[in-house]
Amino acid sequence: MAKRGGFPGGGMPGNMANLMKQAQKMQRQMEEQAKEMETKEFSATAGGGAVEATVTGTKKLLKIKLDEEVVDPDDVEMLEDLIVAAINEAMEKVDEESASAMSKLTGGKGGGMPGLF
């Protein structure tokens, strides 16, 4: 008499084990990627290089560099805009690098496991 319930042929538990191993491997790779991003620096300029912003891979601002010519007491607003633009561009570089690294880990499929990412 055939046994009811369970997994026919015993194939499903093996597949589930493989999925779990893949998920654990991907998690380790993501953790390694996160540690690597912490050590990276991303710089961007605005105003033709008059303002340079440098951020970490975890989006912490490290430094702002200003050319003396851009510091005009009569036009502080322009300087503020250039600083914001440089920081935002540097942050976008972090996002692009992070997305690219994630795509490499997941084969461009967002992990292939709904709800995982």
N, C-alpha and C positions, 0 to 999 in steps of 0.2 A: 504494500500500500504506500502511495506517495505521501511524503511528509508535507504538511501544510505550513505556510508561513516561511519565514527565513528568506534567504536569497538563493534563487535558482542557480545551480552550478557553483555556488560559492564565489562567483566573480565580483560581486559588488563590494564585499569587504576589502578585497585587494585593491580595487579602484579607489575606494575611500581612503585607504592607507596611503596610496600614491598621491592623492590630492592633498592629504595632510602633510606629507613630506614636501611636496612642492610649495605649499603655503608656508611651511616653516623655513624652507630655503629662501623663499622670496622675502620673508620677514627679516631674516639675517642680512640679506643683501640690502634691504631698505635701511636697516640700522647702520650698516657700513657706509652707505651712501650719505646718510644724515651726518655721521661723524666726519666724513670727508668734506661735506659742505661747510661744516663749522670752521674748517681751516682755510677755506678759499676766500679770496677777496675779489670784489667786483668794482670796477671804477667806470664812471661815465662823466662826460663833460657837457657843458652847455655854453652858449654864447661864444662859439668858436674856440673853446678851450679856456675861456676866461674863468670858469668855475668848474672844479672837479670834485666829485663826491666819491668816496670809497666806502663800501659796505661789506659786511661779512656775508657768508652764505646763509646765515641765520637772520639776515636783514637788520643787523645792528650797524648803525652809522659809526664808522671809524674816524673819518676825517673829511674836512672840507678844505679845499685849496682855492684861494682867490688870487687872480692877477690884480696888481695894484691899480691898473687902469680902470677896472670895473667898479672900484669903490668910489662912487660919486655921491657925496652927501646930499646933493640936490635930486638924486634919482635912486633913493633907497629901494623903492618899489621894484625897479628893474632887477636890482641885485637879488632881492627876495625871490622874484620869479625865476631867475637863473638857478638859484640854489635849489628851489623846489624841483625844477626840471631835471637838474643833474641827479638829485637823489632818486626821483621817480624812475629815471632811466636805469640807474644802477640797480634798483630793486627789480625792474623788469628783467634785467640780465640774470639775476638770481632765479627768478621764476622760470625763465627759459632754460637755464641749466638744469634746474630741478625737474622740469617737465621732460626734458630730453633724457635725463638719467632714468626717470621712472619709465619712460617709453622703452628704453633698452631693457629694463628689468622685466617688463610685462609683454615684450614683443609687440608693443603698440596697441595692445588690446585692453588696457585698463585693468589688467589682472585676470580677465576672463572669468572671474568669479563674482557674480552679482552680490553687492553689499560689502565686498571686501575692501573696495576703494571708492 
